[in-house]
Amino acid sequence: MNDIKCIGLIIDGNRRWAKNRGLTPMRGHEAGSKKLKEFLDWVRDIGVRHVIAYVFSTENWNRSPREVVYLMRLINRFFTRDLAELKKKKIRIRVAGIRSMLSGNIQKLIERAERETASFKDFTLMLALSYGGKDEIVAAANGLMADKEKLNGKEITKEDFARYLWTAGIPDPDLIIRTGGEMRLSNFLPWQSAYSELFFLPIFWPDITKEEFLRVLEEYRSRQRRFGK
C-alpha cells in the first residue's frame, strides 16, 4: 500500500528555464503549466491521491505587470480549456489563497471548477493561488474567533485550528518537492509542513522528469520519519 497520501510542490525555475533558452518568461510559464499536467499523471500512477501545488504566491503580485497579466491568462486558460481534460480524469480541483486579490472572472471560474469537480473522490489537486502561508494562519485564527461560540469555551486544539485552514480536508504533505535550486519553503504551508520531508532539486521545473521524480520517491522511502519521537 502506498504510504504517501499527499505531495506538496513548489514550482520554481520557469523564468530561468526560459532565459537559458533565449525565450521570454511567458514561454517558461507555459512550459511549466504543461509540466504540471504531466506531473499529475506520474503521481496518480503511483497511487498518491492529493497534490498541493504552489503556483502563485501573494508576493508574485509584485512582479512586472506584463508578467502578472500573462500568468493570469494562463490561470484563466487552466480553469477553462484545461478543466475539461481534468474532469475527464476525475480530478477534483480546490484552491487555497486570497481570492479577493484575483479578478472577479477568475474567482467565478474557480468556483465553477470546484463545484463541477466536487463529486470526484479519488484524486484532488489543490492550487495554492494568490497564497501566503502566514495569511492562511491569520485567516484560520480569524475564523476561529468568529466561531468562538461553537467552541463552548473549551481550549482550542491543533485539530480545531486545522479545520479552519484553507487546506482543511486534505492530508498534510508527506513530502514537499521544490525545483529551481532554492532551499527554502517561501511561505508555503508553514503549518502543514511541520513534519514533511523536504526535497530541493537543482533543476528547473520544466526540466523535471519522471525518472527524477521516482528518484525522489526512492530517497523518501529510505528516510525514517520520527515525528519528533
N, C-alpha and C positions, 0 to 999 in steps of 0.2 A: 504494500500500500504506500502511496506517495505521502511522505511526511511534510511536504511543503504545501501550505494552504494559500499563501499569499506572497507575491513578489512585488517589491517596490522598485520603481525605475526612475532614475534621474536622467533625462535625455539631455545630453550635453555634447557640444562639439560640432553642431550643424554648420555654424558660420565659419569655423576654422577649416572644416572639411571643404567647404566651397572655396574659401580663399586659396587653399593649397592647389586648387584646380583652376584658378583664374575665373571662378564663377561668382555671381552675386550671392549675397547672403540668402536671398529668397530661394535660389536654387538649392541651397543647403537645407533650408527648412522643408522644402518639398521632398527632398530625398529622405529626410528624417521622418516625415509623415508616412511615406511608403514603407520605411523600415519598421515602423511601429506595427503596422498591419501584419507584416511578415513575422515579427516577433511574437505576436499574439498566437499565431498558428503553432510556433515552436512550443509555447507554454501549454497550450491546450493538448498538444501531442503527448506531453509527459504527465498530464492529469492534474495540473495546477488549476485551481478554479477562480482565483482572484488576482488581478494586476492593478496596482495603483501607479499611474504614470504622471510624473511631474512635467507638464507640457508648457506651462506659462505661469510664472510667479508674479506676485504683486510688484516686485522690483523690475520685472520686464517691461512694465508700462513706461519706464524711464528711457527705453531705447529710442532710436530715431523714429519720428512719426511715420516715415515711409515704411520702415521695417514692421512697426506695430500694425499698420494698416494691412500689410501683406499677411502677417500672422493671423489677423482676424479673418482675412479672406480664406485662409487655409482652414481655420476653425469652422467657418461657415460652410465650407465645402464638406468637411468631415460630417457635420450634422445634417447635410442634405444628400449629396451624392454618395458618400461612403456609408451612410446609415443603412441603405437598402442591403448592402453586402453584409453588414454586421447583423442585421435582422435575419438574413438567410442562415447565418451561422449560429443564431440564437444566443447572441452576446448581449447581456444586459449592460446598459450604459448608466453610470451615475457620475455626477460632477461635484467636486468639492472646491469651494473657493468663494470669493466675494462677488456674487453675481451682479450686484448693483454697479460694479465698475465696467461691466460688459454692456454692449449696445442692447436696446430693447429687442431687436430682431434676434440676436444670438441667444438672449435669455429665453425667448419663445421657442427657439429651435432646441435648446437644452431641455426645456420642459416637455416638448413633444417627444424627444428621443427617450427620456426617462419614462414617460408614460407608455410609449409604444413597445418598450422592451422590458417593462416591469415584470412580466409573467415568466421571463426566462430565468431559470434557476441554476443551470449547470455552470455558467461562466459569467463573471462580472468584470467589466473594465471600468475602473474609476479614474476619471481625468482630474488631476489637480490643476485647475484652470483659474487664473487670477487668484492663485493660492499663496497663502503665507501661514506657516505653522503657528507662529505666535498669535496671528489674527484668529486662527481656529480655536486656540485655547481661550482667548478672551471671549469669543463668541459662545463657547461652551459655558464659561463662567457666568456670562450674562443670561444664558438660557436657564441655568440652574437658579439664579436669583429670581428670574421671572416666575419660575415654577416652585418657589420655595415652599408654598403651602402643601404641595404634593409630598414633600419630604416629612411632613408632620414633626418638624423639629429634630429629626434624628441626624446624627453625624453623617456627613457626606462621605461616601466610599469611592474608591477608584472606579468601581463598576458604575456607580451613579454618574460620575463625571464623564466616563467614556460614552455613555448613552447620548450625550449632548454634543459629541464631536461630529464633524461632517462625515466622518468615515464610519459612523455607527452602523453595526450590522456586518461589517467586513472585518475579517481577522487582521490583527497587526501583522506587518510583513515579517516573514521568517528571514528573508534576506533582502537587501537593497543593493541594486547594481547602479553605479554611476559611471558613465563613459566620459571621455574628454580629458582625463588625466588629473582633474582636480580631486583633492582628498578632503572633502567636507560635504555636509548634508544640505547646506544653503537653505535652512529654514523649512526643510521637507520633513513632515511628520515627526516633530520633536517628541510628542507624547508617545506615539505608536512605535517609534524606532528604538525604544529603550533597550530591548534585547535582540534587535535584528543583527544578523551577521552582515557585515559591510564588505562590498567588493568595488574597488576603484580601478577601472580599466583605463589604460593609456590610449586606447583607440577612440576615434571619434564615433559618435552614434551611427551615422550611416554606414560605417565600415564593420559594425559588429556582424559576426556570422553565427550560424547555428552551432558550429564547432566550438567557437569561443564561449557561447552560452553553455554548452554542455560541459566545458572545462570548469566553468564557474560552479555548476551543479556538483561536479565531482569533488571540487575543493570544499564546497559547503558540507557535503556528506562526510568529509574527513575531519571536520571540526567537531568539537564537543561543546554543545550548548549547555552551560551550567545554570543560567538564570540566577546568578549570584550565590549558588549553593557551594 
